[in-house]
């Protein structure tokens, strides 16, 4: 966590939180002047005039902080937080749809004293979720690789098994033939003995 974090341009953001996903800039220089005038205005016409000026001021401020602080090339995230120091002002701004929509398009998210922590917690949890998702993808990729390797080994074993079976069959056939030859040789020896006996007789 850094206060008055300075960018290469020389611009300083009021606060910056460093995370694994990048730097999260937080601006707290909210334009209050025309809001205060709007709240103090005695008649409807003046109130509406200051309300328009207030909206214009906020839009300009959104543009300014988006340009100055959303700098991915310097390691920031692709959004920043605009801190509104008063719940009353935050409530007023939150009820101006055109401002909220404009801020979202510029990737500037408004927070108040009570919503800042919730936003930070949600952002950090989303990062943890992304880490878990990344790890899960890595695990599934490993499992897929193991499945492929298993299939290859299984095919190899099947081929080896067939070769062993064929070799075993060949061995049995050769052994059988060898036994037959042995029997024939024994028969030949017996005949030789009989022939010798007949000659001697």
C-alpha positions as CSV (number, residue, x, y, z in Angstrom):
1,X,0.0,0.0,0.0
2,X,1.4,3.4,-1.0
3,X,0.3,7.0,-0.4
4,X,1.0,9.6,-3.1
5,X,2.2,7.0,-5.6
6,X,4.1,8.7,-8.4
7,X,3.9,7.7,-12.1
8,X,6.6,8.3,-14.7
9,X,4.6,11.4,-15.9
10,X,5.0,12.9,-12.5
11,X,1.3,12.6,-11.6
12,X,0.6,11.3,-8.1
13,X,-2.4,9.2,-7.1
14,X,-3.6,9.6,-3.5
15,X,-3.2,5.9,-2.8
16,X,-2.1,2.7,-4.7
17,X,-2.5,-0.9,-3.7
18,X,0.0,-3.3,-5.2
19,X,-1.4,-6.7,-6.0
20,X,-0.2,-9.7,-8.0
21,X,-2.5,-8.5,-10.8
22,X,-1.1,-5.0,-10.8
23,X,-1.4,-1.6,-9.1
24,X,-4.8,-0.4,-8.1
25,X,-5.0,3.4,-8.1
26,X,-7.4,5.2,-5.7
27,X,-8.2,8.9,-6.2
28,X,-9.7,10.9,-3.4
29,X,-9.7,14.4,-4.9
30,X,-13.4,14.6,-5.4
31,X,-14.9,18.0,-6.7
32,X,-17.0,19.2,-3.9
33,X,-17.6,22.9,-4.6
34,X,-20.7,22.8,-6.8
35,X,-22.2,20.0,-4.8
36,X,-22.0,22.3,-1.7
37,X,-23.5,25.2,-3.7
38,X,-26.3,22.9,-4.9
39,X,-27.1,21.8,-1.3
40,X,-27.1,25.5,-0.1
41,X,-29.2,26.8,-3.0
42,X,-32.3,28.6,-1.9
43,X,-34.4,28.1,-5.0
44,X,-35.1,25.3,-7.5
45,X,-33.5,27.2,-10.4
46,X,-30.2,27.7,-8.7
47,X,-30.2,24.2,-7.4
48,X,-30.7,22.8,-10.9
49,X,-28.0,25.0,-12.2
50,X,-25.5,23.9,-9.6
51,X,-26.6,20.3,-10.1
52,X,-25.6,20.5,-13.8
53,X,-22.3,22.1,-12.9
54,X,-21.7,19.4,-10.4
55,X,-22.4,16.6,-12.9
56,X,-20.0,18.4,-15.4
57,X,-17.3,18.6,-12.7
58,X,-17.6,14.9,-11.9
59,X,-17.5,13.9,-15.6
60,X,-14.3,16.0,-16.0
61,X,-12.8,14.4,-12.9
62,X,-13.6,10.9,-14.2
63,X,-11.9,11.7,-17.5
64,X,-8.9,13.1,-15.7
65,X,-8.2,10.2,-13.3
66,X,-8.9,7.7,-16.1
67,X,-6.3,9.3,-18.2
68,X,-3.7,9.9,-15.4
69,X,-4.0,6.7,-13.4
70,X,-5.2,3.9,-15.6
71,X,-1.8,3.1,-17.1
72,X,-1.3,-0.7,-17.8
73,X,2.0,0.1,-19.4
74,X,3.2,1.1,-16.0
75,X,1.8,-1.9,-14.2
76,X,-1.7,-0.6,-13.2
77,X,-4.9,-2.5,-13.5
78,X,-7.3,-1.5,-16.3
79,X,-9.5,0.3,-13.8
80,X,-9.3,2.6,-10.8
81,X,-11.3,3.7,-7.8
82,X,-12.8,7.1,-7.2
83,X,-13.1,7.6,-3.4
84,X,-16.0,9.9,-2.5
85,X,-15.4,11.0,1.1
86,X,-19.1,11.5,2.1
87,X,-21.9,8.9,2.2
88,X,-24.4,11.8,1.4
89,X,-22.5,12.8,-1.7
90,X,-22.0,9.1,-2.8
91,X,-25.8,8.6,-2.4
92,X,-26.5,11.6,-4.6
93,X,-24.0,10.5,-7.2
94,X,-25.3,6.9,-7.2
95,X,-28.7,8.2,-8.0
96,X,-27.5,10.0,-11.2
97,X,-27.6,7.1,-13.7
98,X,-25.8,9.1,-16.4
99,X,-22.8,9.6,-14.1
100,X,-22.6,6.0,-12.9
101,X,-22.8,4.8,-16.5
102,X,-20.2,7.2,-17.7
103,X,-17.8,6.3,-14.9
104,X,-18.2,2.5,-15.7
105,X,-17.5,3.2,-19.4
106,X,-14.3,5.0,-18.4
107,X,-13.5,2.0,-16.0
108,X,-13.7,4.3,-12.9
109,X,-15.5,2.8,-10.0
110,X,-16.9,5.1,-7.3
111,X,-16.6,4.1,-3.7
112,X,-17.6,5.6,-0.3
113,X,-16.2,5.2,3.2
114,X,-18.5,2.3,3.8
115,X,-18.2,0.6,0.4
116,X,-14.4,1.0,-0.1
117,X,-13.6,-2.1,2.0
118,X,-16.3,-4.2,0.4
119,X,-15.0,-3.2,-3.1
120,X,-11.4,-4.0,-2.1
121,X,-12.4,-7.3,-0.6
122,X,-14.4,-8.2,-3.7
123,X,-11.5,-7.3,-6.0
124,X,-9.0,-9.4,-4.0
125,X,-11.4,-12.3,-3.9
126,X,-11.8,-12.2,-7.6
127,X,-8.0,-12.3,-8.0
128,X,-7.9,-15.4,-5.7
129,X,-10.7,-16.9,-7.8
130,X,-8.7,-16.3,-11.0
131,X,-5.7,-17.9,-9.3
132,X,-7.8,-20.9,-8.4
133,X,-9.2,-21.0,-12.0
134,X,-5.6,-20.9,-13.4
135,X,-4.5,-23.7,-11.1
136,X,-7.5,-25.7,-12.0
137,X,-6.7,-25.3,-15.7
138,X,-3.2,-26.4,-15.0
139,X,-4.4,-29.5,-13.1
140,X,-6.9,-30.4,-15.9
141,X,-4.2,-29.9,-18.5
142,X,-1.9,-32.3,-16.6
143,X,-4.7,-34.8,-16.2
144,X,-5.3,-34.6,-20.0
145,X,-1.6,-35.1,-20.6
146,X,-1.6,-38.1,-18.3
147,X,-4.6,-39.5,-20.1
148,X,-2.8,-39.3,-23.4
149,X,0.4,-40.8,-21.9
150,X,-1.7,-43.6,-20.3
151,X,-3.3,-44.4,-23.7
152,X,0.1,-44.5,-25.3
153,X,1.5,-46.8,-22.6
154,X,-1.6,-49.0,-22.8
155,X,-1.3,-49.3,-26.6
156,X,2.4,-50.2,-26.1
157,X,1.5,-52.8,-23.5
158,X,-1.2,-54.3,-25.8
159,X,1.3,-54.5,-28.6
160,X,3.9,-56.1,-26.3
161,X,1.3,-58.5,-25.0
162,X,0.4,-59.5,-28.6
163,X,4.1,-60.0,-29.4
164,X,4.6,-62.1,-26.2
165,X,1.4,-64.1,-27.0
166,X,2.7,-64.7,-30.5
167,X,6.1,-65.6,-29.2
168,X,4.6,-68.0,-26.7
169,X,2.6,-69.7,-29.4
170,X,5.6,-70.0,-31.6
171,X,7.6,-71.4,-28.7
172,X,4.8,-74.0,-28.1
173,X,4.8,-74.9,-31.8
174,X,8.5,-75.2,-31.9
175,X,8.6,-77.3,-28.7
176,X,5.9,-79.5,-30.1
177,X,7.8,-80.0,-33.4
178,X,11.0,-80.6,-31.5
179,X,9.2,-83.3,-29.4
180,X,7.9,-84.9,-32.6
181,X,11.4,-84.9,-34.0
182,X,12.7,-86.5,-30.8
183,X,10.1,-89.2,-31.0
184,X,11.0,-89.9,-34.6
185,X,14.7,-90.1,-33.6
186,X,13.9,-92.5,-30.8
187,X,11.9,-94.6,-33.3
188,X,14.8,-94.6,-35.7
189,X,17.2,-95.8,-32.9
190,X,14.8,-98.7,-32.1
191,X,14.7,-99.7,-35.7
192,X,18.6,-99.6,-35.9
193,X,18.8,-101.9,-32.9
194,X,16.4,-104.4,-34.5
195,X,18.3,-104.3,-37.8
196,X,21.6,-105.0,-35.9
197,X,20.0,-107.9,-34.1
198,X,18.7,-109.4,-37.4
199,X,22.2,-109.0,-39.0
200,X,23.9,-110.7,-36.1
201,X,21.4,-113.5,-36.1
